[in-house]
Amino acid sequence: MSNELRIWCVLIGVLASLSLSACVSNVEQVTATKPKRQYHTVALGHMDAAQPGWLAHIDVFRSALTRRLGESDTFDRVLAEATQPMPEDGIVVDASIVDINKGNAAARFWIGFGAGAEEARTYVTIRDASGETLASFIEETKYGGWGTVEMQRIVEALGSSTADAVVRWSRGESLEFQPNAGEDWSP
C-alpha cells in the first residue's frame, strides 16, 4: 500500500470518528405529577454538589440553567435565586451535581459506542410556592465523541438539558426528550 493511500485511510478514519461524536442527555428515576397550573415564574433554589471538588462547577451549571430557562419563553420571570415568599404562580428548581466523570479518551477512541464517555449527572427537584415537591429526576449529559471536551462544557450542557426538562414538565410533557414525529434528528 502506498504512503498516500495510507494517509487517506487514516484521514478517513479520523473524520469518521469525529462525525460520530455526540453529546446526549437522558432523564432517569422520574417522580413527577402533572403541573397543577400554568407557572409564570421559575426560580433557582438550592444548588450544591456531592463532592467538594465539584463545587467549582456550580456557577457554570447555574448560569447555563438560568440562560436556557430564559431562552425558552415559557416563563414570564426567571429568577437567579428564589425569593420569599414565592409567587403562587412560581416554581423553584433545586439541583445537586451528583457525578462528574472525565471518562476515558482511549476507550472512546478504540471501543466507541459510549465506552469511556465523559458525563455529568444532577439530581433535580421542582417545588411549588408552598414547598411541595412536584417532580424529581436525575438529568445526565454524556459526551461520547472522539477526544475530550472541557468539563465546563459538559456542565454547561447539563445545565441546558436540565432547563429543557423543566420546561417540558411545566408544559405537561414528559421530562424525557422526545423528538416530534416527522422531524429529522440525524446529524
Secondary structure by P-SEA (a helix, b strand, c coil): ccaaaaaaaaaaaaaaaaaacbbbbbbcccccccccccccbbbbcbbbbcccccccaaaaaaaaaaaaaaaccccccccccccccccccbbbbbbbbcccccccccccccccccccccbbbbbbbbbcccccccbbbbbbbbbcccccccaaaaaaaaaaaaaaaaaaaaacccccccccccccccc
